[in-house]
Amino acid sequence: MINFEEELKKFHPSLEVEDAEEAIYNQDLTDMADLMVKVVKESKKTGVTE
């Protein structure tokens, strides 16, 4: 049988939409576009062409 008191202790409310959006956008994530820009910049510095 479910112990509701124990389940309530485990409960954490979900973030509101605005809070979740802020938390997501504040993370420093590197995507493929960022990696490609970095590679192009580095290749220009070193003079590597292909």
PyMOL Python script that loads the backbone (N, CA, C, O; Angstrom):
from pymol import cmd

cmd.read_pdbstr("""\
ATOM      1  N   MET A   1       0.837  -1.174   0.000  1.00  0.00           N
ATOM      2  CA  MET A   1       0.000   0.000   0.000  1.00  0.00           C
ATOM      3  C   MET A   1       0.894   1.253   0.000  1.00  0.00           C
ATOM      4  O   MET A   1       1.996   1.234   0.548  1.00  0.00           O
ATOM      5  N   ILE A   2       0.426   2.297  -0.595  1.00  0.00           N
ATOM      6  CA  ILE A   2       1.200   3.528  -0.721  1.00  0.00           C
ATOM      7  C   ILE A   2       1.181   4.289   0.602  1.00  0.00           C
ATOM      8  O   ILE A   2       0.125   4.515   1.194  1.00  0.00           O
ATOM      9  N   ASN A   3       2.376   4.680   1.051  1.00  0.00           N
ATOM     10  CA  ASN A   3       2.483   5.503   2.250  1.00  0.00           C
ATOM     11  C   ASN A   3       2.538   6.961   1.786  1.00  0.00           C
ATOM     12  O   ASN A   3       3.585   7.434   1.344  1.00  0.00           O
ATOM     13  N   PHE A   4       1.430   7.660   1.886  1.00  0.00           N
ATOM     14  CA  PHE A   4       1.329   9.022   1.357  1.00  0.00           C
ATOM     15  C   PHE A   4       2.263   9.996   2.059  1.00  0.00           C
ATOM     16  O   PHE A   4       2.765  10.928   1.430  1.00  0.00           O
ATOM     17  N   GLU A   5       2.504   9.799   3.340  1.00  0.00           N
ATOM     18  CA  GLU A   5       3.415  10.689   4.066  1.00  0.00           C
ATOM     19  C   GLU A   5       4.830  10.588   3.502  1.00  0.00           C
ATOM     20  O   GLU A   5       5.508  11.601   3.330  1.00  0.00           O
ATOM     21  N   GLU A   6       5.274   9.366   3.213  1.00  0.00           N
ATOM     22  CA  GLU A   6       6.606   9.165   2.626  1.00  0.00           C
ATOM     23  C   GLU A   6       6.681   9.754   1.223  1.00  0.00           C
ATOM     24  O   GLU A   6       7.679  10.376   0.862  1.00  0.00           O
ATOM     25  N   GLU A   7       5.645   9.563   0.444  1.00  0.00           N
ATOM     26  CA  GLU A   7       5.608  10.093  -0.913  1.00  0.00           C
ATOM     27  C   GLU A   7       5.624  11.621  -0.910  1.00  0.00           C
ATOM     28  O   GLU A   7       6.264  12.233  -1.765  1.00  0.00           O
ATOM     29  N   LEU A   8       4.932  12.237   0.032  1.00  0.00           N
ATOM     30  CA  LEU A   8       4.922  13.696   0.128  1.00  0.00           C
ATOM     31  C   LEU A   8       6.305  14.240   0.491  1.00  0.00           C
ATOM     32  O   LEU A   8       6.671  15.333   0.060  1.00  0.00           O
ATOM     33  N   LYS A   9       7.069  13.491   1.275  1.00  0.00           N
ATOM     34  CA  LYS A   9       8.427  13.920   1.629  1.00  0.00           C
ATOM     35  C   LYS A   9       9.327  13.951   0.392  1.00  0.00           C
ATOM     36  O   LYS A   9      10.241  14.771   0.315  1.00  0.00           O
ATOM     37  N   LYS A  10       9.078  13.074  -0.564  1.00  0.00           N
ATOM     38  CA  LYS A  10       9.886  12.988  -1.792  1.00  0.00           C
ATOM     39  C   LYS A  10       9.490  14.030  -2.836  1.00  0.00           C
ATOM     40  O   LYS A  10      10.222  14.253  -3.801  1.00  0.00           O
ATOM     41  N   PHE A  11       8.343  14.663  -2.647  1.00  0.00           N
ATOM     42  CA  PHE A  11       7.809  15.575  -3.656  1.00  0.00           C
ATOM     43  C   PHE A  11       8.636  16.840  -3.768  1.00  0.00           C
ATOM     44  O   PHE A  11       8.973  17.468  -2.764  1.00  0.00           O
ATOM     45  N   HIS A  12       8.963  17.212  -5.012  1.00  0.00           N
ATOM     46  CA  HIS A  12       9.619  18.484  -5.320  1.00  0.00           C
ATOM     47  C   HIS A  12       8.801  19.149  -6.417  1.00  0.00           C
ATOM     48  O   HIS A  12       8.603  18.554  -7.477  1.00  0.00           O
ATOM     49  N   PRO A  13       8.320  20.368  -6.190  1.00  0.00           N
ATOM     50  CA  PRO A  13       7.509  21.015  -7.222  1.00  0.00           C
ATOM     51  C   PRO A  13       8.325  21.281  -8.482  1.00  0.00           C
ATOM     52  O   PRO A  13       9.524  21.549  -8.411  1.00  0.00           O
ATOM     53  N   SER A  14       7.674  21.207  -9.615  1.00  0.00           N
ATOM     54  CA  SER A  14       8.361  21.476 -10.879  1.00  0.00           C
ATOM     55  C   SER A  14       8.549  22.978 -11.037  1.00  0.00           C
ATOM     56  O   SER A  14       7.828  23.777 -10.440  1.00  0.00           O
ATOM     57  N   LEU A  15       9.539  23.347 -11.859  1.00  0.00           N
ATOM     58  CA  LEU A  15       9.809  24.755 -12.107  1.00  0.00           C
ATOM     59  C   LEU A  15       8.696  25.365 -12.948  1.00  0.00           C
ATOM     60  O   LEU A  15       8.099  24.694 -13.789  1.00  0.00           O
ATOM     61  N   GLU A  16       8.431  26.618 -12.717  1.00  0.00           N
ATOM     62  CA  GLU A  16       7.518  27.347 -13.583  1.00  0.00           C
ATOM     63  C   GLU A  16       8.198  27.518 -14.937  1.00  0.00           C
ATOM     64  O   GLU A  16       9.418  27.394 -15.039  1.00  0.00           O
ATOM     65  N   VAL A  17       7.429  27.795 -15.958  1.00  0.00           N
ATOM     66  CA  VAL A  17       7.961  27.891 -17.317  1.00  0.00           C
ATOM     67  C   VAL A  17       9.083  28.925 -17.393  1.00  0.00           C
ATOM     68  O   VAL A  17      10.125  28.663 -17.994  1.00  0.00           O
ATOM     69  N   GLU A  18       8.881  30.083 -16.795  1.00  0.00           N
ATOM     70  CA  GLU A  18       9.897  31.130 -16.866  1.00  0.00           C
ATOM     71  C   GLU A  18      11.172  30.710 -16.148  1.00  0.00           C
ATOM     72  O   GLU A  18      12.274  30.979 -16.628  1.00  0.00           O
ATOM     73  N   ASP A  19      11.029  30.051 -15.001  1.00  0.00           N
ATOM     74  CA  ASP A  19      12.191  29.602 -14.247  1.00  0.00           C
ATOM     75  C   ASP A  19      12.936  28.508 -15.001  1.00  0.00           C
ATOM     76  O   ASP A  19      14.167  28.487 -15.024  1.00  0.00           O
ATOM     77  N   ALA A  20      12.189  27.605 -15.614  1.00  0.00           N
ATOM     78  CA  ALA A  20      12.815  26.535 -16.386  1.00  0.00           C
ATOM     79  C   ALA A  20      13.545  27.109 -17.589  1.00  0.00           C
ATOM     80  O   ALA A  20      14.659  26.688 -17.903  1.00  0.00           O
ATOM     81  N   GLU A  21      12.925  28.063 -18.258  1.00  0.00           N
ATOM     82  CA  GLU A  21      13.556  28.694 -19.422  1.00  0.00           C
ATOM     83  C   GLU A  21      14.853  29.366 -19.007  1.00  0.00           C
ATOM     84  O   GLU A  21      15.862  29.236 -19.700  1.00  0.00           O
ATOM     85  N   GLU A  22      14.846  30.077 -17.898  1.00  0.00           N
ATOM     86  CA  GLU A  22      16.047  30.762 -17.421  1.00  0.00           C
ATOM     87  C   GLU A  22      17.144  29.758 -17.069  1.00  0.00           C
ATOM     88  O   GLU A  22      18.314  29.975 -17.384  1.00  0.00           O
ATOM     89  N   ALA A  23      16.766  28.666 -16.422  1.00  0.00           N
ATOM     90  CA  ALA A  23      17.740  27.643 -16.047  1.00  0.00           C
ATOM     91  C   ALA A  23      18.368  27.005 -17.285  1.00  0.00           C
ATOM     92  O   ALA A  23      19.562  26.705 -17.289  1.00  0.00           O
ATOM     93  N   ILE A  24      17.582  26.800 -18.321  1.00  0.00           N
ATOM     94  CA  ILE A  24      18.091  26.192 -19.549  1.00  0.00           C
ATOM     95  C   ILE A  24      19.022  27.149 -20.282  1.00  0.00           C
ATOM     96  O   ILE A  24      20.107  26.751 -20.706  1.00  0.00           O
ATOM     97  N   TYR A  25      18.611  28.402 -20.436  1.00  0.00           N
ATOM     98  CA  TYR A  25      19.420  29.362 -21.183  1.00  0.00           C
ATOM     99  C   TYR A  25      20.686  29.767 -20.454  1.00  0.00           C
ATOM    100  O   TYR A  25      21.639  30.213 -21.094  1.00  0.00           O
ATOM    101  N   ASN A  26      20.731  29.627 -19.130  1.00  0.00           N
ATOM    102  CA  ASN A  26      21.916  30.011 -18.372  1.00  0.00           C
ATOM    103  C   ASN A  26      22.990  28.930 -18.378  1.00  0.00           C
ATOM    104  O   ASN A  26      24.095  29.163 -17.887  1.00  0.00           O
ATOM    105  N   GLN A  27      22.695  27.768 -18.918  1.00  0.00           N
ATOM    106  CA  GLN A  27      23.703  26.714 -19.015  1.00  0.00           C
ATOM    107  C   GLN A  27      24.619  27.014 -20.187  1.00  0.00           C
ATOM    108  O   GLN A  27      24.176  27.457 -21.247  1.00  0.00           O
ATOM    109  N   ASP A  28      25.901  26.763 -19.977  1.00  0.00           N
ATOM    110  CA  ASP A  28      26.880  26.991 -21.030  1.00  0.00           C
ATOM    111  C   ASP A  28      27.033  25.697 -21.830  1.00  0.00           C
ATOM    112  O   ASP A  28      27.831  24.829 -21.477  1.00  0.00           O
ATOM    113  N   LEU A  29      26.276  25.582 -22.888  1.00  0.00           N
ATOM    114  CA  LEU A  29      26.311  24.377 -23.709  1.00  0.00           C
ATOM    115  C   LEU A  29      26.960  24.687 -25.053  1.00  0.00           C
ATOM    116  O   LEU A  29      26.675  25.711 -25.673  1.00  0.00           O
ATOM    117  N   THR A  30      27.819  23.805 -25.484  1.00  0.00           N
ATOM    118  CA  THR A  30      28.465  23.948 -26.780  1.00  0.00           C
ATOM    119  C   THR A  30      27.730  23.075 -27.785  1.00  0.00           C
ATOM    120  O   THR A  30      27.556  21.879 -27.550  1.00  0.00           O
ATOM    121  N   ASP A  31      27.299  23.649 -28.893  1.00  0.00           N
ATOM    122  CA  ASP A  31      26.642  22.843 -29.907  1.00  0.00           C
ATOM    123  C   ASP A  31      27.561  22.728 -31.130  1.00  0.00           C
ATOM    124  O   ASP A  31      28.676  23.250 -31.126  1.00  0.00           O
ATOM    125  N   MET A  32      27.092  22.055 -32.157  1.00  0.00           N
ATOM    126  CA  MET A  32      27.913  21.814 -33.346  1.00  0.00           C
ATOM    127  C   MET A  32      28.305  23.113 -34.029  1.00  0.00           C
ATOM    128  O   MET A  32      29.420  23.219 -34.541  1.00  0.00           O
ATOM    129  N   ALA A  33      27.428  24.098 -34.052  1.00  0.00           N
ATOM    130  CA  ALA A  33      27.762  25.377 -34.686  1.00  0.00           C
ATOM    131  C   ALA A  33      28.929  26.042 -33.955  1.00  0.00           C
ATOM    132  O   ALA A  33      29.834  26.581 -34.592  1.00  0.00           O
ATOM    133  N   ASP A  34      28.910  26.005 -32.626  1.00  0.00           N
ATOM    134  CA  ASP A  34      30.012  26.568 -31.844  1.00  0.00           C
ATOM    135  C   ASP A  34      31.323  25.847 -32.149  1.00  0.00           C
ATOM    136  O   ASP A  34      32.372  26.477 -32.287  1.00  0.00           O
ATOM    137  N   LEU A  35      31.253  24.526 -32.254  1.00  0.00           N
ATOM    138  CA  LEU A  35      32.462  23.749 -32.561  1.00  0.00           C
ATOM    139  C   LEU A  35      33.004  24.081 -33.946  1.00  0.00           C
ATOM    140  O   LEU A  35      34.217  24.196 -34.126  1.00  0.00           O
ATOM    141  N   MET A  36      32.121  24.235 -34.915  1.00  0.00           N
ATOM    142  CA  MET A  36      32.574  24.557 -36.275  1.00  0.00           C
ATOM    143  C   MET A  36      33.218  25.939 -36.333  1.00  0.00           C
ATOM    144  O   MET A  36      34.231  26.119 -37.009  1.00  0.00           O
ATOM    145  N   VAL A  37      32.649  26.907 -35.640  1.00  0.00           N
ATOM    146  CA  VAL A  37      33.227  28.251 -35.596  1.00  0.00           C
ATOM    147  C   VAL A  37      34.619  28.186 -34.987  1.00  0.00           C
ATOM    148  O   VAL A  37      35.548  28.825 -35.481  1.00  0.00           O
ATOM    149  N   LYS A  38      34.765  27.417 -33.918  1.00  0.00           N
ATOM    150  CA  LYS A  38      36.069  27.277 -33.262  1.00  0.00           C
ATOM    151  C   LYS A  38      37.087  26.638 -34.204  1.00  0.00           C
ATOM    152  O   LYS A  38      38.227  27.095 -34.283  1.00  0.00           O
ATOM    153  N   VAL A  39      36.691  25.598 -34.911  1.00  0.00           N
ATOM    154  CA  VAL A  39      37.595  24.919 -35.845  1.00  0.00           C
ATOM    155  C   VAL A  39      38.029  25.869 -36.959  1.00  0.00           C
ATOM    156  O   VAL A  39      39.207  25.903 -37.313  1.00  0.00           O
ATOM    157  N   VAL A  40      37.100  26.635 -37.512  1.00  0.00           N
ATOM    158  CA  VAL A  40      37.418  27.577 -38.584  1.00  0.00           C
ATOM    159  C   VAL A  40      38.385  28.650 -38.084  1.00  0.00           C
ATOM    160  O   VAL A  40      39.351  28.985 -38.769  1.00  0.00           O
ATOM    161  N   LYS A  41      38.127  29.186 -36.898  1.00  0.00           N
ATOM    162  CA  LYS A  41      39.015  30.210 -36.344  1.00  0.00           C
ATOM    163  C   LYS A  41      40.418  29.662 -36.114  1.00  0.00           C
ATOM    164  O   LYS A  41      41.408  30.324 -36.426  1.00  0.00           O
ATOM    165  N   GLU A  42      40.500  28.454 -35.568  1.00  0.00           N
ATOM    166  CA  GLU A  42      41.807  27.845 -35.317  1.00  0.00           C
ATOM    167  C   GLU A  42      42.537  27.546 -36.617  1.00  0.00           C
ATOM    168  O   GLU A  42      43.755  27.704 -36.698  1.00  0.00           O
ATOM    169  N   SER A  43      41.796  27.111 -37.640  1.00  0.00           N
ATOM    170  CA  SER A  43      42.454  26.808 -38.909  1.00  0.00           C
ATOM    171  C   SER A  43      42.959  28.080 -39.584  1.00  0.00           C
ATOM    172  O   SER A  43      43.975  28.049 -40.279  1.00  0.00           O
ATOM    173  N   LYS A  44      42.265  29.192 -39.387  1.00  0.00           N
ATOM    174  CA  LYS A  44      42.735  30.463 -39.936  1.00  0.00           C
ATOM    175  C   LYS A  44      43.997  30.926 -39.222  1.00  0.00           C
ATOM    176  O   LYS A  44      44.884  31.499 -39.854  1.00  0.00           O
ATOM    177  N   LYS A  45      44.092  30.688 -37.919  1.00  0.00           N
ATOM    178  CA  LYS A  45      45.274  31.066 -37.159  1.00  0.00           C
ATOM    179  C   LYS A  45      46.495  30.276 -37.597  1.00  0.00           C
ATOM    180  O   LYS A  45      47.591  30.823 -37.717  1.00  0.00           O
ATOM    181  N   THR A  46      46.299  28.989 -37.834  1.00  0.00           N
ATOM    182  CA  THR A  46      47.423  28.109 -38.151  1.00  0.00           C
ATOM    183  C   THR A  46      47.694  28.036 -39.651  1.00  0.00           C
ATOM    184  O   THR A  46      48.717  27.497 -40.073  1.00  0.00           O
ATOM    185  N   GLY A  47      46.787  28.573 -40.448  1.00  0.00           N
ATOM    186  CA  GLY A  47      46.964  28.559 -41.903  1.00  0.00           C
ATOM    187  C   GLY A  47      46.647  27.241 -42.553  1.00  0.00           C
ATOM    188  O   GLY A  47      47.058  27.004 -43.689  1.00  0.00           O
ATOM    189  N   VAL A  48      45.931  26.374 -41.873  1.00  0.00           N
ATOM    190  CA  VAL A  48      45.550  25.084 -42.436  1.00  0.00           C
ATOM    191  C   VAL A  48      44.379  25.293 -43.384  1.00  0.00           C
ATOM    192  O   VAL A  48      43.376  25.909 -43.025  1.00  0.00           O
ATOM    193  N   THR A  49      44.520  24.770 -44.601  1.00  0.00           N
ATOM    194  CA  THR A  49      43.424  24.860 -45.568  1.00  0.00           C
ATOM    195  C   THR A  49      43.207  23.512 -46.216  1.00  0.00           C
ATOM    196  O   THR A  49      44.152  22.755 -46.439  1.00  0.00           O
ATOM    197  N   GLU A  50      41.967  23.222 -46.514  1.00  0.00           N
ATOM    198  CA  GLU A  50      41.608  21.989 -47.244  1.00  0.00           C
ATOM    199  C   GLU A  50      40.335  22.213 -47.975  1.00  0.00           C
ATOM    200  O   GLU A  50      39.847  21.311 -48.656  1.00  0.00           O
TER     201      GLU A  50
END
""", "prot")
cmd.dss("prot")
cmd.show_as("cartoon", "prot")
cmd.util.cbc("prot")
cmd.orient("prot")
